[in-house]
Amino acid sequence: MTVSHKPTTAATEASSDTATQSPAERSRALRDTLGQFATGVTVITTLDTAGQPVGMTVNSFNSVSLDPALILWSIDRSSLSYTAFTECERFAVHVLKGDQQHVSNLFAGRGADKFGQVKWHSGPGGIPQLDDCAALFHCRRTQNIEGGDHTILLAEVLEFAASGGEPLVFHRGRYRALAGE
Ligand SMILES: Cc1cc2nc3c(=O)[nH]c(=O)nc-3n(C[C@H](O)[C@H](O)[C@H](O)COP(=O)(O)O)c2cc1C
C-alpha cells in the first residue's frame, strides 16, 4: 500500500509556500499550523531579584525525563519576565483547571498586576504558589538553551502534587474543554 504524506485538503488551511508568501504571512501560517497541536495551560511563577512575585501563562511546558525528573518550557525573549525566569534559581509550574480561563488570561497580560487578583501564598523557597490548580511542580532551573526568539528553560522537579480535575486545554488560539471519554 502506498502511504501519501501530502497534506490533506483539511490540513492546508495554512501551509508553507515560499513562492507566494511574504515572511509575515509564512510566520502567521506557521503559528496557525503549530496551533493545531492541543496543549494544556500552565502559569509559571518565580521571584525577581527584588523579591517581587513574577508569573506568566505558558503552554510550551512539557515533560523531558523521569529519571532524573526534568521538565522544560520556553520563554519569549521579549517577555517582561524574561530576566527573572532566565536567572532565577527556582520556579513553580501550575497546571490550570478547566474553569481557570480567567487565571490564564490574567497571567497572559503584559506586566499587569497579576498577583493582586488571585489567591496565592509563598511556597517552598518563597516561590509564589497559586492556591488552586490541577497539578503543581516546584522546580530548580538547571539550564538555559538558546532557541531563536525564545530561550528553553530546563529544570529539575523537586516537589510535585496533583489535585486532578478537568484541565484547561488550548487549541488553535482558543480555550477548549476536553471531549467526553
Ligand atoms: C495559552 C497561552 C500560552 C502561552 N504560552 C507562552 C509560552 O509558552 N512562552 C511564552 O514566552 N509566552 C507564552 N504566552 C504569552 C505570555 O503569557 C504573555 O506574553 C505574557 O504577557 C508574558 O508576561 P510578561 O510580558 O509580563 O512577562 C502564552 C499566552 C497564552 C494565552
The ligand as an ORCA input file, in Angstrom:
! r2SCAN-3c Opt
* xyz 0 1
  C      -2.401     29.985     26.279
  C      -1.134     30.824     26.289
  C       0.089     30.214     26.259
  C       1.291     30.956     26.271
  N       2.486     30.307     26.260
  C       3.638     31.022     26.295
  C       4.897     30.346     26.317
  O       4.987     29.126     26.312
  N       6.031     31.114     26.360
  C       5.975     32.496     26.358
  O       7.034     33.143     26.383
  N       4.782     33.149     26.331
  C       3.627     32.444     26.320
  N       2.412     33.081     26.324
  C       2.401     34.548     26.314
  C       2.676     35.139     27.698
  O       1.803     34.617     28.676
  C       2.494     36.666     27.608
  O       3.405     37.176     26.654
  C       2.689     37.393     28.900
  O       2.274     38.718     28.682
  C       4.119     37.449     29.382
  O       4.100     38.276     30.526
  P       5.219     39.380     30.787
  O       5.472     40.110     29.494
  O       4.615     40.214     31.880
  O       6.443     38.628     31.223
  C       1.217     32.368     26.310
  C      -0.032     33.004     26.349
  C      -1.203     32.232     26.337
  C      -2.549     32.931     26.386
*
